[in-house]
Amino acid sequence: MGEFTGLLELLGALFRLFGLGQNAIFPAVGLLIVFFLIAVPVGLAAQSGRVRTGRAGMIGQKGVAVTDLRPGGRVHVHGEYWNAVSDEEVASGAAVEVESVAGMVLKVKLVG
C-alpha cells in the first residue's frame, strides 16, 4: 500500500510543479490509461517479432555473389561483403540467400 501512496504523492508534486489544479487529475489519468493501452500491446508485439540483428538476423537475407563460389568465394549481403561457401556452384552475379552463419563465413544457396 505504501507504493500506491508514494505514487499519489509523486503525482501531486508534479501537479504542483506545473501549476495544475485538481480538475486536471481526471484528464491526466485518462491520458495515462490511453497511453498504456497503446504502449503495452505495441511493446509486446515488438518482443515477439523476428530477430533482425546478429547471426539470426542474417539468415534468410538475400544478396549477390561477387565472385564465383566453388565452393568458397565472396558475396554482397545486407550492404556488406562477406566470405561465403555453398554446396552448389554459384556463378558471379547470381542471387543468393543466406542459410547459416559460421563465424565470419556465410553459407548460401542459389535463389530460385
C-alpha positions in Angstrom: 0.0 0.0 0.0 3.0 2.3 0.6 3.8 2.2 -3.2 0.4 3.5 -4.1 0.6 6.3 -1.6 4.1 7.2 -2.9 2.7 7.3 -6.4 -0.1 9.6 -5.4 2.4 11.9 -3.6 4.6 12.0 -6.7 1.6 12.8 -8.9 0.5 15.6 -6.5 4.1 17.0 -6.6 4.0 17.0 -10.4 0.7 18.9 -10.4 2.1 21.5 -8.0 5.3 21.8 -10.1 3.4 22.6 -13.3 0.7 24.7 -11.5 -2.2 22.4 -12.3 -5.3 22.2 -10.1 -7.3 19.2 -9.0 -9.5 19.5 -12.1 -6.6 18.3 -14.2 -6.3 14.9 -12.4 -9.0 13.1 -14.4 -7.7 14.1 -17.9 -4.2 13.2 -16.8 -5.2 9.8 -15.5 -7.3 9.3 -18.7 -4.3 10.1 -20.9 -2.1 7.7 -18.9 -4.6 4.9 -19.3 -4.8 5.5 -23.1 -1.0 5.6 -23.3 -0.6 2.3 -21.6 -3.5 0.7 -23.6 -1.5 1.6 -26.7 2.1 1.2 -25.4 1.8 -2.3 -23.8 0.4 -4.1 -26.9 3.0 -2.4 -29.1 5.8 -3.4 -26.8 4.6 -7.0 -26.5 4.3 -7.2 -30.3 7.9 -5.9 -30.7 9.2 -8.6 -28.4 7.6 -11.4 -30.4 8.8 -10.2 -33.7 11.5 -11.7 -35.9 15.1 -11.2 -34.8 16.7 -8.6 -37.1 20.3 -8.4 -35.7 23.2 -10.6 -35.3 23.6 -14.1 -36.7 19.9 -14.9 -36.5 19.1 -11.7 -38.4 21.3 -12.7 -41.4 19.5 -16.0 -42.0 17.1 -15.6 -45.0 18.8 -12.3 -46.2 19.2 -12.2 -50.0 22.3 -10.9 -51.7 24.5 -11.3 -54.8 27.6 -13.4 -55.5 30.5 -11.1 -56.2 32.8 -13.9 -57.2 32.2 -17.5 -58.3 31.6 -19.8 -55.4 33.4 -23.1 -56.0 32.7 -23.9 -53.1 34.0 -20.6 -51.5 34.0 -17.0 -52.6 32.6 -13.5 -51.8 29.0 -12.3 -51.6 27.4 -8.9 -51.0 24.6 -9.3 -48.4 22.9 -6.7 -46.3 25.2 -3.9 -47.6 28.4 -5.7 -46.7 30.9 -8.0 -48.4 31.2 -11.5 -46.8 33.2 -14.7 -47.4 30.8 -17.4 -48.3 30.5 -21.1 -49.1 27.8 -23.0 -51.0 27.0 -26.7 -51.5 26.4 -25.9 -55.2 28.4 -24.0 -57.7 27.3 -20.3 -57.9 28.3 -18.0 -60.7 29.3 -14.4 -60.1 26.3 -12.1 -60.2 23.8 -14.8 -59.2 21.2 -14.1 -56.5 21.9 -16.0 -53.2 20.1 -16.4 -49.9 21.9 -17.0 -46.5 21.2 -20.4 -44.9 23.5 -20.1 -41.9 26.4 -18.2 -40.4 29.6 -19.8 -39.1 32.0 -17.2 -37.6 32.5 -14.7 -40.4 31.5 -17.0 -43.2 28.0 -17.3 -44.7 26.6 -20.5 -46.1 24.5 -19.5 -49.0 22.3 -21.2 -51.7 21.0 -20.1 -55.1 17.7 -18.2 -55.1 15.1 -19.6 -57.4 
